[in-house]
């Protein structure tokens, strides 16, 4: 028997707040992270993007086959430069109970 939460798919979602004047630089610094994540075994989707309404908001969306896949990729978190650029963050991990395709 496996521990609950270890084999279910995981979604990581939320947003970050950065200085609006620095958002483009912040996003440029995320390109390699997005590329690495998408090439990682167990990654189904990974996006870090500019919000269309709020110039200081960066949206985060990740979808993984399991928590183990997330943890294997995660490492130590954002770089020091990226972490220093954050004014505020609200990102959470969700265990997927069911999935229904819409397309």
Secondary structure, 3 states (H helix, E strand, C coil): CCCCCCCCCEEEEEEEEECHHHHHHHHHCCHHHHHHHHHCCCEEEEEEEECCCCCCEEEEEEEECCHHHHHHHHCCCCCHHHHHHEEEEEEEEEECCCCCCCC
